[in-house]
Amino acid sequence: MGDRSPKSVQKQASQKQSKSDVSNQKKQSLIASQQATKAKAAAAKKK
């Protein structure tokens, strides 16, 4: 069985949070780059 001490539980929770923060950061940067690409394409069409 795993360690269920409060310190262990806290550590696992913070690791899980950190992992989700990293994935959210990657999603946000991907969205931002896609929006920038769309904006450049729209600007090119206007010319």
C-alpha positions in Angstrom: 0.0 0.0 0.0 1.1 3.6 -0.6 2.1 6.1 2.0 -1.0 8.0 3.1 0.7 10.5 5.4 -0.4 14.1 5.0 3.0 15.1 3.7 2.8 12.3 1.0 -0.7 13.3 0.0 0.3 17.0 -0.3 3.3 16.1 -2.4 1.2 14.0 -4.8 -1.4 16.7 -5.1 1.2 19.4 -5.9 2.8 17.1 -8.5 -0.5 16.5 -10.1 -1.3 20.2 -10.1 2.1 21.0 -11.6 1.6 18.5 -14.4 -1.8 19.9 -15.3 -0.4 23.5 -15.2 2.3 22.4 -17.7 -0.3 20.9 -20.1 -2.5 24.0 -19.8 0.5 26.2 -20.6 1.2 24.1 -23.7 -2.4 24.3 -24.8 -2.5 28.1 -24.3 0.7 28.6 -26.3 -0.6 26.4 -29.1 -3.9 28.4 -29.3 -1.9 31.7 -29.3 0.3 30.5 -32.1 -2.7 29.4 -34.1 -4.4 32.7 -33.6 -1.3 34.5 -34.7 -1.1 32.4 -37.8 -4.8 33.2 -38.6 -4.2 36.9 -38.1 -1.2 36.9 -40.4 -3.3 35.1 -43.1 -6.1 37.6 -42.7 -3.7 40.5 -43.0 -2.2 38.9 -46.1 -5.6 38.6 -47.7 -6.4 42.2 -47.1 -3.4 43.4 -49.0 
